[in-house]
């Protein structure tokens, strides 16, 4: 029955009009809410658009600032490049001037050394009498000298004697590495150094067992005296005395030159040795040294309170440059120095009158 009524209504035109009006009325009821929602969305969009415009303005401002900064940087870089070119040119000029001054200073120093050498040599050269070597006092034998060392340095001597005996086979088995032979890499350079500064009567302390040390090649051997605790394995063609540097057997002022090549660090008493060298040098004499240095090496006291400990199997001590030069200044005046490498140096000292 109800289905028949529904079918009748759907065919009725008036019913369809009423139903459409009802639906339209219902949609009008929702319209204010939809309009309100659209208004809210429009407001949000408007706010976002304003923010975008503000950000766009800020970006434009910052872009202008960045552009101005970049322009300033370009200008500064351009100025720096120009100024750097001037500074670099000035630095090149300064370097060239420094090199010229160094060369001039080196030349003046060389002239000064030559003048001092000539001043020292002049009285010797003007002496019409040919120089002759003084004879050493040979009253003490080598065993006597060793007994004197033992008496003067009782705590140190037994250790020194052991080290001395340890070194003897080295000189016999490998002379090129341990003696100033023609094959030693530094002996030729030291020969040139000796030829530059040595003159007159010459004492070679630590001349070694070879007949003639390579650094004395070409020197007048009639003016040479040598001293060494080692007995020569070959006869020396010059005056020779077997002894120790602490007790030089020659009279005062006997030599114009004293040479020591890598032997000064084998003595017991450095100060006694330097005092003896100064004594036998003439007033215008020179001391020529070839030395090795070990950074951190300590000064050795020949009269220690406790029994000393050797630095290695052959040395009581090693030189360190600062304290060595300080002690040398007490006895001599430094004339020239040449550093060969990190460990080795050549020195020339004149006899100090102080």
C-alpha positions in Angstrom: 0.0 0.0 0.0 2.8 2.4 1.0 4.8 1.6 -2.2 1.8 2.5 -4.3 1.4 5.9 -2.4 5.2 6.7 -3.0 4.9 5.9 -6.7 1.8 8.2 -7.0 3.7 11.1 -5.3 6.7 10.8 -7.6 4.4 11.1 -10.6 2.7 14.2 -9.1 4.3 17.4 -10.5 3.4 19.5 -7.5 5.1 17.1 -5.2 8.3 17.4 -7.2 8.2 21.2 -7.0 7.7 21.1 -3.3 10.6 18.7 -2.8 12.9 20.8 -4.9 11.9 23.9 -2.9 12.6 22.1 0.3 16.0 21.1 -0.8 16.8 24.6 -2.0 15.7 26.0 1.4 18.0 23.6 3.2 20.9 24.7 1.1 20.2 28.4 1.9 20.4 27.5 5.6 24.1 26.3 5.1 25.0 29.2 2.9 26.0 31.7 5.7 28.4 29.1 7.2 30.0 28.4 3.9 30.4 32.1 3.2 32.0 32.5 6.6 34.4 29.7 5.8 35.3 31.3 2.5 35.9 34.6 4.3 38.2 33.1 6.8 40.2 31.3 4.1 40.4 34.6 2.1 41.7 36.4 5.3 44.4 33.7 5.8 45.4 34.0 2.1 45.5 37.7 2.4 47.8 37.5 5.5 50.1 35.0 3.8 50.3 37.3 0.8 51.2 40.2 3.0 54.0 38.1 4.6 55.3 37.1 1.2 55.4 40.7 0.1 57.2 41.7 3.3 59.8 38.9 2.8 60.2 39.9 -0.8 60.9 43.4 0.3 63.5 42.2 2.9 65.1 40.0 0.2 65.3 43.0 -2.1 66.9 45.1 0.7 69.4 42.3 1.6 70.2 41.7 -2.0 71.1 45.4 -2.4 73.2 45.2 0.7 75.0 42.1 -0.5 75.5 43.7 -3.9 77.0 46.7 -2.2 79.2 44.6 0.1 80.4 42.5 -2.9 81.2 45.7 -4.7 83.2 46.9 -1.7 85.0 43.6 -1.5 85.9 43.8 -5.2 87.3 47.3 -4.6 89.3 46.3 -1.5 90.7 43.2 -3.3 91.6 45.4 -6.3 93.4 47.8 -3.9 95.1 45.0 -2.1 96.2 43.5 -5.4 97.7 46.8 -6.4 99.3 47.4 -3.0 100.5 43.8 -2.8 102.3 44.3 -6.1 104.0 47.4 -4.6 104.8 45.5 -1.4 106.2 42.5 -3.2 108.4 44.8 -5.4 109.5 46.5 -2.2 110.2 43.2 -0.5 112.3 42.1 -3.5 114.3 45.3 -3.3 114.8 44.8 0.4 115.9 41.3 -0.1 118.4 42.4 -2.8 119.7 45.1 -0.5 120.1 42.6 2.4 122.0 40.2 0.1 124.3 43.0 -1.0 124.8 44.0 2.6 125.5 40.4 3.7 128.0 40.0 0.8 129.7 43.3 1.7 129.8 42.3 5.4 131.3 38.9 4.5 133.9 40.6 2.4 134.7 43.1 5.1 134.9 40.3 7.6 137.3 38.4 5.3 139.4 41.5 4.9 139.5 41.9 8.7 140.6 38.3 9.1 143.3 38.8 6.5 144.4 42.0 8.2 144.6 40.3 11.5 146.5 37.4 10.0 149.0 39.7 8.4 149.4 41.7 11.6 150.2 38.5 13.5 152.5 37.2 10.8 154.3 40.5 10.1 156.8 40.3 13.1 157.5 36.7 12.2 158.0 37.4 8.5 160.2 40.4 9.3 162.4 38.4 11.5 165.5 37.8 9.4 166.5 34.8 11.6 165.0 31.6 10.4 162.6 30.1 13.0 163.7 27.0 14.7 161.8 24.6 16.9 162.5 24.5 20.6 163.4 21.1 21.9 161.0 19.5 24.3 162.0 18.5 27.8 162.4 14.7 27.4 163.4 14.0 31.0 160.0 12.4 31.7 159.1 9.1 29.9 155.6 8.3 28.8 155.1 5.9 31.9 156.3 8.8 34.0 153.6 11.0 32.4 150.9 8.4 33.1 152.0 8.2 36.7 151.7 12.0 36.9 148.2 11.9 35.5 147.3 9.2 38.0 148.7 11.3 40.8 146.9 14.6 39.7 143.6 12.9 38.8 143.3 9.8 41.0 139.5 9.3 40.5 139.5 9.9 36.8 142.7 8.3 35.6 141.8 4.6 35.8 138.6 5.3 33.8 140.5 7.4 31.2 143.2 4.7 30.8 140.5 2.1 30.1 138.9 4.4 27.5 142.3 5.1 25.9 143.0 1.4 25.7 139.5 0.8 24.1 140.3 3.3 21.3 143.6 1.9 20.3 142.2 -0.9 18.1 140.0 1.6 16.3 143.0 3.6 15.0 144.7 0.4 13.9 141.7 -1.4 12.3 139.9 1.6 10.7 142.3 4.5 10.3 140.3 6.2 7.5 137.3 6.6 9.8 139.2 7.6 13.0 142.4 9.3 11.8 143.1 12.3 9.5 144.1 10.3 6.4 143.6 11.4 2.8 140.4 9.3 2.6 138.8 11.0 5.6 135.8 13.1 4.3 136.5 16.1 6.5 140.3 16.0 6.7 140.8 17.8 3.3 138.5 20.6 4.4 140.4 21.0 7.6 143.7 21.1 5.6 142.3 24.1 3.7 141.3 25.7 7.0 144.8 25.1 8.5 146.5 26.5 5.4 144.4 29.6 5.7 145.4 30.4 9.3 148.5 28.5 10.3 151.9 30.1 10.1 155.3 29.7 11.7 156.2 27.0 14.2 153.3 24.6 14.6 152.4 22.2 17.4 149.9 19.4 16.5 148.3 18.1 19.6 146.9 14.6 18.9 148.8 14.1 15.7 148.0 10.4 15.8 150.0 7.4 14.7 150.0 8.2 10.9 153.3 9.6 9.6 151.7 13.0 8.6 148.1 13.9 9.2 146.4 14.9 5.9 145.6 18.4 7.2 149.4 19.1 7.4 150.1 18.1 3.8 152.1 20.9 2.2 153.2 22.5 5.4 156.9 22.9 6.1 157.5 19.9 8.4 160.8 21.4 9.7 158.5 23.8 11.6 156.2 21.1 13.0 156.2 19.3 16.3 153.6 16.7 17.3 152.3 15.2 20.5 150.2 12.2 21.1 149.8 9.5 23.8 149.7 6.9 20.9 153.0 5.7 19.7 153.4 6.2 15.9 152.8 3.2 13.8 154.8 5.0 11.2 157.9 7.2 11.8 156.9 10.9 12.0 159.0 13.1 9.7 158.8 15.9 12.3 159.7 16.5 15.9 157.5 14.1 18.0 156.9 13.7 21.7 154.8 10.9 23.2 152.8 12.6 26.0 149.6 14.2 27.1 148.2 17.6 26.5 147.9 18.4 30.2 151.7 18.5 30.3 153.3 20.1 27.3 157.1 19.8 27.5 158.0 22.9 25.4 159.1 26.3 26.8 156.7 29.3 26.9 156.0 31.0 23.6 157.5 28.1 21.5 154.8 28.1 18.7 153.0 30.5 16.5 150.3 27.9 15.8 148.7 25.0 17.8 146.4 22.6 15.9 144.0 20.1 17.5 141.9 17.9 15.2 139.1 15.9 17.0 141.4 15.2 20.0 140.4 17.9 22.5 137.6 15.7 23.9 140.0 13.0 24.9 141.9 14.9 27.6 141.2 14.5 31.3 141.3 18.2 32.2 140.2 20.7 29.6 141.2 23.7 31.6 144.7 22.5 32.3 145.1 21.7 28.6 143.9 25.1 27.5 146.2 26.8 30.0 149.2 24.8 28.7 148.3 25.7 25.1 148.1 29.3 25.9 151.5 29.1 27.6 153.3 27.6 24.7 151.7 30.0 22.1 153.6 33.1 21.1 151.8 36.4 21.9 150.5 36.6 18.3 149.9 32.9 18.1 146.7 31.1 17.0 144.9 27.9 18.1 143.2 26.0 15.2 140.5 23.5 16.2 138.4 20.8 14.6 135.7 19.8 17.0 132.6 17.6 17.3 129.6 18.6 19.4 126.8 16.6 21.0 123.9 18.8 22.1 123.3 18.2 25.8 126.9 17.2 26.5 127.9 18.1 30.1 131.1 19.8 31.3 133.4 17.2 32.9 135.0 18.0 36.3 138.4 16.2 36.5 138.1 16.3 40.3 134.7 14.9 40.9 133.4 14.1 44.4 132.0 10.8 43.2 133.4 8.2 40.8 132.7 9.5 37.3 130.8 7.6 34.7 132.1 7.8 31.1 129.8 9.1 28.4 130.7 6.2 26.1 133.4 3.6 25.5 135.9 6.2 24.3 135.1 9.5 26.0 134.8 11.0 29.4 132.7 13.8 28.0 131.4 15.4 24.8 131.4 19.1 24.0 128.2 21.1 23.8 128.7 24.3 22.0 127.5 26.9 24.5 129.6 25.9 27.5 132.6 25.1 25.3 132.6 28.6 23.8 132.1 30.1 27.3 135.2 28.3 28.6 137.3 29.1 25.5 136.6 32.8 26.0 138.4 32.6 29.4 141.7 31.7 27.6 141.4 32.9 24.0 139.8 35.4 21.6 137.6 33.9 18.9 138.8 34.9 15.4 136.7 32.7 13.1 134.4 29.7 13.0 133.0 27.5 10.3 130.2 25.0 10.9 130.7 21.9 8.8 127.5 20.1 9.7 125.2 19.8 12.7 128.0 18.2 14.7 131.3 19.4 13.4 132.9 22.9 13.4 136.3 24.5 12.7 137.5 27.3 15.0 140.4 29.8 15.1 141.3 31.5 18.4 144.1 34.0 19.1 146.0 34.1 22.3 144.2 36.3 24.7 146.3 38.8 26.8 143.7 38.9 29.6 
